[in-house]
């Protein structure tokens, strides 16, 4: 029953935790490149359009739904309609699968944090990372043995997740986010200040912000904007519904959603300025165009930036340590939310103690995560991440919008949020949830599938894509239906009407 449910100690604690979940590695290494490659300053038009037509409306939906039904994602959906429970387990299992490879990336960051003190990657960060550090095998079907530095990094990350989540919502997750998130922002500000004051920084910033208005007419750019908003805000991952279920009765839902979304976007924008200031310095130092040094994702964090830190002299050591600390902190605030999204669902379903559920969740997740410490770890990450993001999470978001917006009734969610919010939302919100968001997500699914049929993803063998891609997605869905067929603990699905007004 919701009366015994854990609660956030304060509203700011909830906001920091929600922002912490949203602010992750993608804000630092994906958004800057996306902004640059999608029209520079012109990209802000589709980006903010997507934020207001999909990001914030879905955030309001998930906050309101979790708050109204006072449960983890499976429990909230089951309380609305028992037939929908499977849809709550799908993102919950997605989260824990994502965490198995997310912890690998954080394990890399932990290693690089220590390597930064001596800049042990040497003069060839690319060769060091893909060769000596990862020791990549020949393909996804050749494990290549355990890479012990990565193994120990992964082990540390899983221990940190256990340590935080074991202590509960207010005693663990809230307290840690109150420390890590402000510290992360402070360190990012230092990186930005240094980045924009480096020689040649203006070259990078000009490349970043010079608008290419022709790109605004490209449908792919608009889909990229919606995709960034959708994934960056941790939507359809079971996190925001779960987090909002720990809110007290009288909570400003609408304002909280706007604050979370704007804080996340602000951090992305801040990171982009710092990244491109530093890349401008790198291009100038090497006498090459910015285009030749710009990269995204893993290449930016573990190849391009280590090379920059080597060019910065003694200060490069300091900023290398700060940068990789930022990656670790951003990752931890996101990873604990994934643990909580899954653990909360199991606690609600079984009535088992938090400590027992967290122990089992972390233990099993850690054992699976060891696979990513092998020479094939990067291949597993690439394939599984692509399929879960392109199909799993997008499908969950689409199903949420249709079932909650159309079948349950968007107006009921709005009628729950408005009386307790300072700024009520009007019927425009219903239109966004029922029409705009589903249309965009359907388009994303179709376009991803068409690309899939044209050529195998990244040239991987079809057997690897079927096993680690489609296979993982199918297993998650099957397990979600299986778990939803099992009974809830006594009284879990019942609640007082007063509790969900």
Secondary structure, 3 states (H helix, E strand, C coil): CHHHCCCCCCHHHHHHHHHHHHCCHHHHHCHHHHHHHCCHHHHHHHHHHHHHHHHHHHHHHHHHHHHHHCCCHHHHHHHHCHHHHHHHHHHHHHHHHHHHHHHHHHHHHHHHHHHCCCCCCCCCHHHHHHHHHCCCCCCCCCCCCECHHHHHHHHHHHHHHHHHHCCCHHHHHHHHHHHHHHHHHHHHHHHHHHHHCCCCHHHHHHHHHCCCHHHHHCHHHHHHHHHHHHHHCCCCCCHHHHHHCCCCCCCCHHHHHHHHHHHHHHHHHHHHHHHHHHHHHHHHHHCCCHHHCCCCHHHHHHHHHHHHHHHCCHHHHHHHHHHHHHHHHHHHHHHHHHHHHHHHHHHHHHCCCHHHHHHHHHHHHHHHHHHHHECCHHHHHHHHHHHHHHHHHHHHHHHHHHHHHHHHHHHHHHHHHHCCCCCCCCHHHHHHHHHHHHHHHHHHHHHHHHHHHHCCHHHCCHHHHHHHHHHHHHHHHHHHHHHHCCCCCCCCCCCCHHHHC
